[in-house]
Amino acid sequence: MPLLRLLLNVLWIVTGGVWMAALWLLAAILMVITIVGIPWARAASNIAIYALLPFGHEAVNRGDYIGQKDVGTGPLGTLGNLIWLLLAGWWLALAHLIIALGLAITIIGLPFAWAHLKLAGLALWPIGKMIVPIGDRQLVRRPISGWQAAVLFKEKTLGKVKINLPRLR
């Protein structure tokens, strides 16, 4: 982890990040107790880890990242998000929003306020999201074909790979 991300994550923990991570963990525990809420508990526990150390990671749509839809990114995921919103999402988002407003008053708190606002949005609609390192975002930002993904993977793992494609005249 680069030094700046480490410093921001340590300051994040000191300025209230540990409490928000604890709230996410509490939401996960409450969901597990109900047995029916286990799918939401998994999402909440992943986000609890993200809420503890948010700098250097981002939440992305799982369908866009993987390149295929699944249960959490389809209509059942939307239904799950609506249930989550009613049961736990609104109060987690409200807590993030209140802390973000408090931190935004100070200049030094602006990056932390922005992180809380991102987490507030995630608190409202978490099903179908994935937490990935920021370095992987070029795979997320634009749709790519299968051979482009293979080239990007080779570039990341083996270094630059030159592919000679025939030119059309």
C-alpha positions as CSV (number, residue, x, y, z in Angstrom):
1,M,0.0,0.0,0.0
2,P,1.5,3.4,-1.0
3,L,2.3,5.7,1.9
4,L,-0.4,8.3,1.1
5,R,-3.1,5.6,1.1
6,L,-1.8,4.2,4.3
7,L,-1.8,7.7,5.9
8,L,-5.3,8.4,4.7
9,N,-6.6,5.0,6.0
10,V,-5.0,5.6,9.4
11,L,-6.5,9.1,9.6
12,W,-9.8,7.6,8.4
13,I,-9.9,5.1,11.3
14,V,-9.1,7.9,13.8
15,T,-11.8,10.2,12.4
16,G,-14.7,7.8,12.8
17,G,-14.1,5.1,10.2
18,V,-13.8,2.4,12.8
19,W,-17.3,3.3,14.1
20,M,-18.9,3.1,10.7
21,A,-17.2,-0.2,10.0
22,A,-18.6,-1.4,13.4
23,L,-22.1,-0.3,12.2
24,W,-21.8,-2.2,9.0
25,L,-20.6,-5.3,11.0
26,L,-23.6,-4.9,13.3
27,A,-25.9,-4.8,10.3
28,A,-24.2,-8.0,9.0
29,I,-24.7,-9.7,12.4
30,L,-28.3,-8.7,12.6
31,M,-28.9,-10.1,9.1
32,V,-27.2,-13.4,9.9
33,I,-29.4,-13.8,13.0
34,T,-32.5,-13.8,10.8
35,I,-31.1,-16.6,8.6
36,V,-33.1,-15.2,5.7
37,G,-30.8,-12.2,5.7
38,I,-27.6,-14.1,5.0
39,P,-27.2,-12.8,1.5
40,W,-27.4,-9.2,2.9
41,A,-25.0,-10.2,5.7
42,R,-22.3,-11.2,3.1
43,A,-22.6,-7.8,1.3
44,A,-22.6,-5.9,4.6
45,S,-19.5,-7.7,5.9
46,N,-17.6,-7.0,2.6
47,I,-18.6,-3.3,2.9
48,A,-17.6,-3.3,6.6
49,I,-14.0,-4.1,5.5
50,Y,-14.3,-1.4,2.8
51,A,-15.6,1.0,5.4
52,L,-12.6,0.3,7.6
53,L,-10.0,0.9,4.9
54,P,-11.7,2.8,2.0
55,F,-8.7,4.5,0.4
56,G,-7.2,2.4,-2.4
57,H,-10.4,0.6,-3.1
58,E,-13.7,1.4,-4.8
59,A,-17.1,-0.2,-5.2
60,V,-18.1,-1.2,-8.7
61,N,-21.0,-2.9,-10.4
62,R,-20.2,-6.7,-10.3
63,G,-21.9,-7.3,-13.7
64,D,-19.8,-4.6,-15.4
65,Y,-16.6,-5.8,-13.7
66,I,-17.0,-9.5,-14.4
67,G,-18.7,-9.0,-17.8
68,Q,-21.8,-11.1,-17.1
69,K,-25.0,-10.8,-15.2
70,D,-25.7,-12.9,-12.1
71,V,-28.5,-13.2,-9.5
72,G,-27.3,-10.1,-7.6
73,T,-27.1,-7.9,-10.7
74,G,-30.5,-8.8,-12.1
75,P,-34.1,-8.4,-11.0
76,L,-33.6,-10.4,-7.8
77,G,-30.7,-8.1,-6.9
78,T,-33.0,-5.1,-7.3
79,L,-35.6,-6.7,-5.1
80,G,-32.9,-7.5,-2.5
81,N,-31.7,-3.9,-2.6
82,L,-35.2,-2.6,-2.0
83,I,-35.6,-4.9,1.0
84,W,-32.1,-3.8,2.2
85,L,-33.0,-0.1,1.8
86,L,-36.1,-0.5,4.0
87,L,-34.4,-2.6,6.7
88,A,-30.9,-1.2,7.1
89,G,-29.7,0.9,4.2
90,W,-31.4,4.1,5.1
91,W,-30.0,4.3,8.6
92,L,-26.5,3.4,7.5
93,A,-26.7,6.0,4.7
94,L,-28.0,8.6,7.2
95,A,-25.1,7.9,9.6
96,H,-22.5,8.3,6.7
97,L,-24.2,11.5,5.6
98,I,-24.2,13.0,9.2
99,I,-20.5,12.2,9.6
100,A,-19.7,13.5,6.1
101,L,-21.4,16.9,6.9
102,G,-19.4,17.1,10.1
103,L,-16.1,16.4,8.3
104,A,-16.8,18.7,5.4
105,I,-16.8,21.7,7.7
106,T,-13.0,21.4,8.0
107,I,-10.6,21.6,5.0
108,I,-8.7,18.5,6.1
109,G,-11.9,16.5,6.5
110,L,-13.0,16.9,2.8
111,P,-11.4,13.7,1.5
112,F,-13.0,11.8,4.4
113,A,-16.4,13.5,3.8
114,W,-16.2,12.4,0.1
115,A,-15.4,8.8,1.2
116,H,-18.4,8.9,3.6
117,L,-20.6,10.1,0.7
118,K,-19.5,7.2,-1.5
119,L,-20.2,4.8,1.3
120,A,-23.7,6.5,1.9
121,G,-24.5,5.7,-1.8
122,L,-23.3,2.2,-1.3
123,A,-25.4,1.8,1.8
124,L,-28.5,2.5,-0.1
125,W,-27.9,-0.1,-2.9
126,P,-25.2,-2.6,-2.0
127,I,-26.4,-5.9,-3.6
128,G,-24.6,-6.5,-7.0
129,K,-21.6,-4.4,-6.0
130,M,-18.0,-5.5,-5.6
131,I,-15.0,-3.9,-3.8
132,V,-11.9,-3.8,-6.0
133,P,-8.5,-2.2,-5.8
134,I,-8.3,1.1,-7.6
135,G,-5.7,-0.3,-10.0
136,D,-8.3,-2.6,-11.5
137,R,-10.7,0.2,-12.6
138,Q,-9.6,0.3,-16.3
139,L,-11.4,-3.0,-16.6
140,V,-14.5,-1.5,-15.2
141,R,-14.8,1.9,-16.8
142,R,-15.3,0.7,-20.4
143,P,-16.8,-2.3,-21.9
144,I,-14.2,-4.5,-23.5
145,S,-14.3,-7.6,-25.7
146,G,-12.9,-11.0,-24.7
147,W,-9.7,-10.6,-26.6
148,Q,-9.1,-7.1,-25.2
149,A,-9.5,-8.5,-21.7
150,A,-7.0,-11.2,-22.5
151,V,-4.5,-8.6,-23.8
152,L,-5.0,-6.5,-20.6
153,F,-4.5,-9.5,-18.4
154,K,-1.3,-10.4,-20.3
155,E,-0.1,-6.8,-20.0
156,K,-0.7,-6.8,-16.3
157,T,0.9,-10.2,-15.6
158,L,3.6,-10.5,-18.3
159,G,4.4,-6.9,-19.2
160,K,3.7,-5.2,-22.5
161,V,2.5,-7.6,-25.2
162,K,2.6,-6.5,-28.8
163,I,-0.1,-7.9,-31.0
164,N,0.3,-7.5,-34.7
165,L,-3.1,-7.1,-36.3
166,P,-3.6,-7.0,-40.1
167,R,-4.2,-3.5,-41.4
168,L,-7.2,-2.8,-43.6
169,R,-6.6,-0.6,-46.6
